[in-house]
Every structure is written in C-alpha cells, then in structure tokens.
C-alpha cells in the first residue's frame, strides 16, 4: 500500500484545458516548412520529426511544442506519450498537437523502432483482430519492446531527451500517458524515472494487473507520480478484480475509474470496428477522458 504523502496534493484549479477542441485540432493539416523536418502543425504549435538515440538503437519520433506567439509563454512541462499496439501514426500526432496547444512539450516515439519505422500500419481501421493473419503481424513488433528491461531503457532515453530540449522546463515534473499496451509502459516510466515523472495516465491499458512477479501494478511502491487509470468496461468485464487491485496499489488522490459501456480502445478515433460492426471510439467519453488528463497534468505539472 502506498503512502499518500509520496504524491503532491491535488490543486484546487487545474490548467485551462486548451483553446481548441479536438475536432479543430484534428482538422488542421500539417504543412511542410522550409527546413529540417520542422512543420507548422497549427498556427500556435510546432511539429518536428526527431531521432532519439537509445541503448538499443535509433528511435524515430514526433515532437510538439507551442510556437512563438502562443499564449503559453516561456518553457513548458514535458510529456511522453506511449501509443497503442498500432504505433505512431496520424492520430497520435493529433494527440501531440492538441496537448502542445494546451501548453506542453510533447514527445511521441515510435515504440517499434527496433523492428520498423513509423507508421507501421497504413490503415488501422482495416485491421481485423479476428484474423490470424492480422494478429500475426503484432508479435514481431511488440516482442522486442516487451523484452525484459527494453521499455525501461527506452523510457530513460526519452526522459533524458525531453529534459535536453530548450522548450522543456526541467524545474517542473514530466507527465506520461499511454493507451492499450502503452498503459503498463506509463507505470514502468513512472517507476524508472520516479524523480522526474509527476503524473501518469493509462487509458484502456492492457495487462496492468497480472499474476506474474513483474506485473506493472507491483511497481507502485517505486512510483512518486499521481496516477490516473481509466478502464474500459469491456476490460473490466473480463477481469473484474483488476480495478480493486489497482485501487489498493494506487489509493486517492490517484484515480482508478471504469468507463461504463466503453470498449477497449474507446479513446482513439481510428480504432477498427467491433466484430458487430459498431465503432469502438466513443467521442463523448474520449473527450471526458481528455479532460481528466488535462486536470491531472494541471494539478501536478504546472
């Protein structure tokens, strides 16, 4: 059981959630600038393709931060985004732009850089989890990332890279958020970089609680960050005890919430359809989750 004193108290007023809604941010087309892979992603946001050297190779990634003229002045808290199993692609660039427009310096790495450059999947919506052929595409990507110590090495390299950027305010804590397979990677990041990570958020994270000695929830005693765990109702139905284990590991002011009625992947707009043909993405609840994220970051990183 964690002691609540390890985390900062919740602030009364969170950071302003931002001036643009997700639809406006998503519709802003990225246009090429004249130099160095830097793109003006939106009037007030800069997007840059970068390469990060890790102990295991060279990771292609996307980096976002407020542009000159943005209402948020000076330097910004850094945020590391871990993607879902489909990796770095346009929808996660949209997440990076939107978060940067709220006043953060955001890094979105390609988690599968050991195997392939991003984007790995050209049409996520066409992926069929009921297809043996489609499912067979995943282990060559996830295997190297999930090898013992690999994600921890990556997390340390990404945190160090963020801290070296002139846009990042190193006097403020970092945030990390993850989706699907990125959920447990957030906990690993918060544990291996406990001195730097002040907030971590998992959205429909997979395998946060297992019966193995390396279950991510067992990292709780090493974590000093405030934690938000948003669980899909479909995941809760498969493992109803997991939420209780997580609530014991991460007591208030941490938050563990089941999103009633939602499917695994509800936060990500380009998710494949369910087997019944209905969408996984739930925009109203995705927006509520985003608001929770901004409240968490505003309370801990500002």
C-alpha positions in Angstrom: 0.0 0.0 0.0 1.3 3.4 -0.9 1.5 6.4 1.4 -0.4 9.4 0.1 2.5 11.6 1.2 4.5 10.4 -1.7 2.4 12.4 -4.2 1.7 16.2 -4.3 -1.8 17.4 -3.1 -4.4 17.9 -5.8 -4.5 21.6 -6.8 -7.8 23.4 -6.5 -7.9 24.7 -10.1 -6.5 22.6 -13.0 -4.8 24.0 -16.0 -7.0 25.5 -18.7 -7.9 22.5 -21.0 -7.0 24.5 -24.1 -8.5 26.8 -26.6 -9.3 24.4 -29.4 -11.5 21.3 -29.3 -10.3 18.0 -30.7 -12.1 18.3 -33.9 -10.5 21.6 -34.8 -7.1 20.3 -33.8 -7.6 17.1 -35.9 -8.7 19.0 -39.0 -5.6 21.2 -39.0 -3.4 19.8 -41.8 0.3 19.6 -41.3 2.3 21.6 -43.9 5.9 21.3 -44.7 8.2 24.1 -43.6 11.4 25.1 -45.3 14.0 23.4 -43.1 14.9 20.4 -41.0 11.8 18.3 -40.9 10.0 21.0 -38.8 6.3 21.5 -39.6 3.8 24.1 -38.5 1.2 21.8 -37.2 -1.3 24.5 -36.3 -0.9 28.3 -36.0 0.4 28.0 -32.5 2.1 24.6 -32.5 5.3 23.3 -34.0 5.7 19.7 -35.0 9.2 18.2 -35.6 10.3 14.7 -36.7 13.3 13.7 -34.5 15.6 10.8 -33.9 16.5 9.7 -30.4 19.5 7.5 -29.6 18.6 4.8 -27.1 20.8 1.9 -25.8 19.1 -0.3 -28.4 19.3 1.9 -31.5 17.8 5.0 -33.0 14.1 5.8 -32.4 12.1 7.9 -34.9 9.7 10.1 -33.0 7.5 13.2 -33.3 8.0 16.2 -31.1 5.5 19.1 -30.5 5.6 22.3 -28.6 3.9 25.7 -28.6 5.1 28.1 -31.3 6.2 31.7 -30.9 3.1 33.8 -30.4 1.3 31.0 -28.4 -0.5 32.4 -25.3 1.6 30.0 -23.2 5.0 31.7 -22.8 8.4 30.5 -21.8 9.2 26.8 -21.3 6.8 24.0 -20.8 6.3 20.8 -18.8 7.4 17.8 -20.9 5.0 14.9 -21.7 5.8 11.4 -23.1 3.0 9.6 -24.9 3.1 5.8 -25.3 1.0 4.7 -28.2 -1.3 1.7 -28.5 -0.3 -1.5 -30.4 -0.6 0.2 -33.8 2.2 2.6 -33.0 3.0 6.2 -34.0 0.6 7.4 -36.7 -1.5 10.4 -37.6 -4.0 10.1 -34.7 -1.1 10.2 -32.2 0.4 13.2 -33.9 -3.0 14.8 -33.5 -2.8 14.0 -29.7 0.6 15.6 -29.6 -0.6 18.7 -31.4 -3.6 19.1 -29.1 -1.6 18.6 -26.0 1.1 21.0 -27.1 -1.6 23.6 -27.8 -2.5 23.3 -24.1 1.0 24.3 -23.1 3.2 21.2 -23.1 6.3 20.0 -24.9 5.2 16.5 -26.1 7.3 13.5 -27.4 5.6 10.6 -29.2 8.1 7.9 -30.0 7.7 5.0 -32.4 7.7 2.2 -29.9 8.6 -0.3 -32.6 11.7 1.4 -33.8 13.7 -1.8 -33.3 11.7 -3.5 -36.0 10.4 -0.8 -38.4 10.0 2.9 -38.9 6.6 4.5 -38.3 3.9 4.4 -39.5 3.9 0.6 -39.3 0.2 0.2 -40.2 -1.1 2.2 -43.1 -4.8 1.5 -42.4 -5.5 0.7 -38.8 -9.3 0.7 -39.4 -8.9 -2.3 -41.7 -7.1 -4.4 -39.1 -9.2 -7.4 -38.1 -8.4 -8.9 -34.6 -10.4 -12.0 -35.6 -7.9 -12.6 -38.4 -5.0 -14.9 -37.7 -3.0 -13.2 -40.4 -3.6 -9.8 -39.0 -2.8 -10.9 -35.4 0.4 -12.5 -36.6 1.7 -9.0 -37.6 1.9 -7.9 -34.0 4.4 -10.2 -32.1 7.4 -9.1 -34.3 6.6 -5.5 -33.2 5.7 -6.0 -29.6 8.2 -8.7 -28.8 11.4 -6.6 -28.7 9.6 -3.8 -26.8 8.3 -6.2 -24.2 11.6 -7.9 -23.6 13.0 -7.6 -20.1 14.3 -4.1 -19.5 13.6 -2.8 -23.0 10.8 -0.4 -22.2 12.7 0.9 -19.1 15.8 1.7 -21.2 13.6 3.4 -23.8 11.8 5.4 -21.0 15.1 6.7 -19.6 16.3 7.7 -23.0 13.1 9.6 -23.8 13.0 11.4 -20.5 16.6 12.4 -20.9 15.9 13.6 -24.5 13.0 15.7 -23.3 15.0 17.2 -20.5 17.6 18.3 -23.0 15.2 20.3 -25.2 15.2 24.1 -24.8 11.4 24.1 -24.8 11.2 21.9 -21.7 11.0 23.4 -18.2 13.1 21.0 -16.2 12.0 22.7 -12.9 8.6 21.1 -13.5 7.7 17.4 -13.4 7.1 15.4 -16.6 3.9 13.7 -17.5 3.4 10.4 -19.3 0.2 8.9 -20.8 -0.4 5.6 -22.6 -3.1 3.7 -24.5 -3.7 0.0 -24.6 -0.2 -1.5 -24.4 1.1 1.9 -23.5 -0.7 1.8 -20.2 1.8 -0.5 -18.4 4.6 1.4 -20.1 3.4 4.5 -18.3 3.8 2.7 -15.0 7.2 1.5 -16.0 8.2 5.0 -16.9 6.9 6.5 -13.7 8.9 3.9 -11.7 12.2 4.0 -13.6 12.2 7.8 -13.8 10.4 8.5 -10.4 12.4 11.6 -9.7 11.2 13.3 -12.9 7.7 11.9 -13.6 5.0 13.7 -11.7 1.9 12.3 -13.4 1.0 9.2 -15.3 -2.3 8.3 -17.1 -3.3 4.9 -18.5 -6.3 4.8 -20.9 -7.7 1.3 -21.6 -4.3 -0.1 -20.6 -3.7 -3.8 -21.1 -2.2 -6.2 -18.5 -1.8 -3.7 -15.7 -2.5 -6.5 -13.3 -1.2 -10.0 -13.9 -0.3 -12.9 -11.7 3.4 -12.7 -12.6 6.2 -11.2 -10.4 6.7 -8.4 -12.9 3.1 -7.3 -13.0 3.1 -3.5 -13.6 0.9 -2.7 -10.6 3.6 -4.1 -8.3 5.8 -1.0 -9.3 3.5 1.2 -7.2 5.9 1.5 -4.3 8.6 2.9 -6.6 6.2 5.5 -8.2 6.0 9.0 -6.8 3.7 10.3 -9.5 -0.1 10.9 -9.4 -1.7 8.1 -11.3 -4.9 8.0 -13.4 -6.2 4.7 -14.6 -9.2 4.8 -16.9 -10.5 1.3 -17.6 -12.8 0.2 -20.5 -15.9 -1.6 -19.3 -15.1 -4.5 -21.7 -11.8 -5.0 -20.0 -13.4 -4.8 -16.6 -15.9 -7.5 -17.6 -13.0 -9.8 -18.5 -11.1 -9.1 -15.3 -13.4 -7.5 -12.7 -10.8 -7.9 -9.8 -8.2 -5.8 -11.6 -9.7 -2.5 -10.7 -9.8 -3.4 -7.0 -6.1 -4.4 -7.1 -5.3 -1.1 -8.8 -7.2 0.9 -6.2 -5.3 -0.7 -3.4 -2.0 -0.1 -5.2 -2.9 3.5 -6.2 -5.2 4.9 -3.5 -6.5 8.5 -3.5 -5.5 11.1 -4.7 -4.8 8.6 -7.5 -7.9 7.7 -9.6 -9.0 4.4 -10.9 -12.2 4.5 -12.9 -14.2 2.1 -15.1 -15.8 3.9 -18.1 -19.2 2.2 -18.2 -20.3 1.0 -21.6 -17.0 1.6 -23.3 -14.9 -0.8 -25.3 -11.1 -1.3 -25.2 -9.7 1.5 -27.3 -12.5 4.0 -26.8 -10.2 7.0 -26.7 -8.6 6.5 -30.1 -10.5 7.8 -33.2 -9.1 5.4 -35.8 -9.7 2.1 -33.9 -11.1 -0.8 -36.0 -14.7 -1.6 -35.8 -16.0 -4.2 -33.3 -17.0 -7.6 -34.6 -20.6 -6.4 -34.6 -19.7 -3.5 -36.9 -20.1 -0.8 -34.3 -17.4 1.7 -33.6 -15.0 1.3 -30.6 -14.2 5.0 -30.4 -16.6 6.9 -28.2 -16.1 10.6 -28.8 -18.0 12.0 -25.7 -16.2 9.6 -23.4 -12.9 10.2 -25.1 -13.4 13.9 -24.5 -14.2 13.3 -20.9 -11.0 11.2 -20.5 -9.0 14.0 -22.2 -10.5 16.5 -19.7 -9.4 14.2 -16.8 -5.9 14.1 -18.3 -5.6 17.8 -18.5 -6.9 18.2 -14.9 -4.3 15.7 -13.8 -1.5 17.5 -15.6 -2.7 20.9 -14.5 -2.7 19.7 -10.9 0.7 18.1 -10.9 2.9 19.6 -13.7 2.0 23.3 -13.7 
